[in-house]
Amino acid sequence: MSDIIKLSGVSVIRSKVTILDNINWSVGSGENWAVIGRNGAGKSFLLNVIAGRIFPSHGKVTVLGRTFGETDMLELRRLIGYVSPAFQYSYDGATSVNKVVYSGFFASNGLYYDPTPQMIDQTADILRRMGLSHLADKPFGLLSSGEQKKVLIARAMVFSPKLLILDEVCTGLDIASREEVLSFIEELSHNISLIFVTHYIEEIMPSITNVLYLRGGKTFASGTKQDMITDDYLSDVLDLSATVHINDAGRYWLEVK
């Protein structure tokens, strides 16, 4: 099994503060990972490293067979779809859905260049395939939170990436909208490698195969979903006393004692 991601001794230090500390982690082909940890555990920094948005202070990073420092990072970023909570608030509310998706071609949080005819055609195709064509001309700011999340995922898919990184994409959604977005992601996950950051095990869909726990910027534990989602692991990493339950559909929920 080839590695989609391989981190060796990766640390990130900012203003003499160690945010990620000696992370060793491999993601194999065919694996979809959930990354779980408390606030401040380093989850978003880890994603930014993988997405090629920041370089580690120490260590080696290889993503999709390309090693940082030895490859064209702009070309690599085009193979990685990335959705962050910050994206949802970085667009003028009057910006159309089409323009939000066009901006993905330029890796910008706004549209500062005219899209080419090919980009326009690709955007129409992406929105059609993702069931979002009816939103194409609507102002982004008038969409529901769940619709905005779906549009941002469409934006991340403009280059047909081989890796999709989703950072807390269900934050702020009501239960119905959350389930719509999770079902949307579940459909995508069968054709792309997925890294999914969440605070809530209820959001871990059946297609997730593995779990990485971060605590204090360090790898706390990692392994298969079945081995990792246990009372002991979750209680330790979240600093609480918890019992894990699972239903017939393979969805988890947490009971705090």
C-alpha positions in Angstrom: 0.0 0.0 0.0 1.5 3.3 -1.1 1.5 6.3 1.3 -0.8 9.3 0.5 0.8 11.2 3.4 4.0 10.5 5.3 5.2 12.8 8.1 8.5 12.0 9.7 9.6 13.9 12.9 7.5 16.9 11.9 7.4 19.9 14.3 6.0 23.4 14.0 7.4 26.1 16.2 6.1 29.7 16.3 7.4 32.5 18.5 9.4 29.8 20.5 6.2 27.9 21.2 6.0 24.3 19.9 2.6 23.7 18.3 3.3 20.3 16.7 5.9 18.2 18.3 7.7 15.3 16.5 4.7 14.0 14.5 5.2 10.7 12.8 2.1 9.7 10.7 1.4 7.8 7.5 -1.9 7.7 5.6 -2.1 4.7 3.2 -3.9 4.5 -0.1 -7.6 3.7 0.4 -7.6 5.0 4.0 -9.9 7.9 5.2 -8.8 9.4 8.5 -10.5 11.4 11.2 -8.3 13.7 13.3 -9.6 14.3 16.8 -8.3 16.4 19.7 -9.2 19.2 22.1 -8.9 22.9 21.2 -5.3 23.8 20.9 -4.2 20.2 20.2 -2.6 21.3 16.8 -5.2 19.9 14.4 -5.5 22.9 12.2 -1.7 23.4 12.0 -1.4 19.8 11.1 -3.8 20.2 8.2 -2.1 23.4 7.0 1.2 21.5 6.9 -0.3 18.7 4.9 -2.0 21.1 2.5 1.3 22.8 1.9 0.2 26.1 3.4 2.9 26.2 6.0 6.3 24.4 6.1 7.4 22.5 9.3 10.2 23.9 11.4 11.7 20.4 11.5 11.0 17.1 9.9 10.1 15.7 6.5 6.7 15.9 4.7 5.7 13.8 1.7 2.2 14.2 0.2 1.0 12.3 -2.8 4.5 11.1 -3.4 6.0 14.6 -3.4 8.4 15.7 -0.8 8.3 19.3 0.5 11.4 21.2 -0.6 11.9 19.0 -3.6 8.7 19.7 -5.5 6.7 22.5 -7.1 4.3 23.4 -4.2 1.8 25.2 -6.4 1.4 22.1 -8.6 1.1 20.0 -5.4 -1.6 22.2 -3.9 -3.7 21.7 -7.1 -3.9 18.0 -6.1 -5.2 18.8 -2.6 -8.7 20.1 -1.9 -8.8 22.0 1.4 -11.8 23.5 3.3 -11.4 25.6 6.4 -14.0 27.3 8.6 -12.3 30.6 7.8 -13.3 30.3 4.1 -17.0 30.6 4.9 -16.5 34.2 6.3 -13.9 35.4 3.8 -16.3 36.1 0.9 -18.4 39.2 0.3 -22.0 38.0 0.8 -22.9 39.3 -2.7 -20.4 37.1 -4.4 -22.2 34.5 -6.5 -21.7 30.8 -6.0 -20.1 30.5 -9.4 -17.5 33.1 -8.4 -16.8 31.4 -5.1 -16.1 28.1 -7.0 -14.1 30.0 -9.7 -11.8 31.3 -6.9 -10.7 27.7 -6.2 -8.8 27.8 -9.5 -6.7 30.6 -8.2 -6.4 29.3 -4.6 -7.7 32.7 -3.5 -10.5 33.7 -1.0 -12.0 36.0 -3.6 -12.1 36.3 -7.3 -9.4 38.7 -8.6 -9.0 37.4 -12.1 -11.4 36.6 -14.9 -12.1 32.8 -15.2 -11.2 31.2 -18.5 -14.0 29.6 -20.6 -12.5 26.2 -19.5 -12.9 27.2 -15.9 -16.5 28.3 -16.4 -17.3 25.0 -18.1 -15.5 23.0 -15.3 -17.4 24.9 -12.6 -20.7 24.2 -14.3 -19.8 20.5 -14.4 -18.7 20.4 -10.8 -21.9 22.1 -9.6 -24.0 19.7 -11.7 -22.2 16.6 -10.4 -22.5 17.8 -6.9 -26.2 18.7 -7.2 -25.6 22.4 -6.7 -26.5 23.8 -10.2 -29.6 25.5 -8.9 -27.4 27.7 -6.6 -25.0 28.8 -9.3 -26.1 32.4 -9.6 -27.3 32.9 -6.0 -25.3 35.2 -3.7 -23.2 33.2 -1.4 -24.3 35.2 1.6 -27.9 34.3 1.1 -27.3 30.5 1.2 -27.9 28.5 4.3 -24.8 27.5 6.3 -25.1 23.9 5.0 -25.3 25.1 1.4 -22.3 27.3 1.9 -20.3 24.3 3.2 -21.3 22.3 0.1 -20.2 25.1 -2.2 -16.9 25.4 -0.4 -16.4 21.7 -0.9 -17.2 22.2 -4.6 -14.6 25.0 -4.7 -12.0 22.5 -3.3 -12.8 20.0 -6.0 -12.0 22.2 -9.0 -8.8 20.4 -9.9 -10.3 16.9 -9.2 -7.9 16.6 -6.2 -6.5 13.2 -5.0 -6.7 14.3 -1.4 -9.6 16.2 0.3 -8.9 17.9 3.7 -11.9 19.1 5.7 -11.4 21.1 8.9 -14.4 21.1 11.1 -16.8 21.6 8.2 -19.9 20.9 10.3 -19.2 23.7 12.8 -22.3 25.9 13.3 -24.7 23.6 11.5 -28.0 22.5 12.9 -28.6 18.7 13.1 -30.4 18.5 9.7 -27.9 20.6 7.9 -25.0 18.6 9.5 -26.5 15.3 8.3 -26.9 16.7 4.8 -23.3 17.8 4.7 -22.0 14.5 6.1 -24.0 12.5 3.6 -22.5 14.8 0.9 -19.0 14.0 2.2 -19.7 10.3 2.5 -20.6 10.2 -1.2 -17.3 11.9 -2.1 -15.2 9.8 0.2 -15.4 6.7 -1.9 -13.4 8.3 -4.8 -10.9 10.4 -2.9 -8.6 10.1 0.1 -10.1 12.1 3.0 -8.7 13.8 6.1 -11.6 14.9 8.3 -11.0 17.0 11.5 -13.9 17.0 14.0 -14.5 17.5 17.7 -17.5 15.1 17.6 -17.5 11.4 17.1 -21.1 11.6 15.9 -19.7 13.1 12.7 -17.5 10.1 11.9 -19.1 8.5 8.9 -18.8 4.8 8.0 -16.3 5.5 5.3 -13.8 6.7 7.8 -11.3 3.9 8.3 -8.7 5.3 10.8 -8.4 7.8 13.6 -5.5 10.0 14.7 -5.7 11.5 18.2 -3.7 14.7 18.9 -3.0 16.0 22.4 -0.8 18.9 23.3 0.7 19.0 19.8 1.8 15.4 19.9 0.4 12.1 18.5 -1.5 10.6 21.4 -2.6 7.4 19.5 -3.5 6.3 15.9 -4.9 3.2 14.3 -8.1 1.7 12.9 -11.4 3.3 13.8 -12.5 0.1 15.6 -9.4 0.1 17.7 -9.3 3.8 18.4 -12.9 4.8 19.2 -13.1 3.3 22.7 -14.1 4.5 26.1 -10.5 4.6 27.3 -9.0 6.5 24.4 -11.7 9.1 24.2 -11.8 9.6 27.9 -8.0 10.1 27.9 -7.7 12.4 24.9 -10.7 14.6 25.8 -10.0 14.6 29.6 -13.5 13.3 30.6 -15.2 10.1 31.6 -17.1 8.8 28.5 -18.9 5.8 27.1 -19.0 5.2 23.4 -22.0 3.8 21.7 -22.5 2.6 18.1 -25.7 2.0 16.1 -26.5 -0.5 13.4 -25.5 2.0 10.7 -22.0 2.3 12.1 -22.4 5.8 13.6 -21.0 6.6 17.0 -22.2 8.8 19.8 -20.7 9.7 23.2 -22.2 9.5 26.6 -20.4 11.7 29.2 -20.6 10.3 32.7 
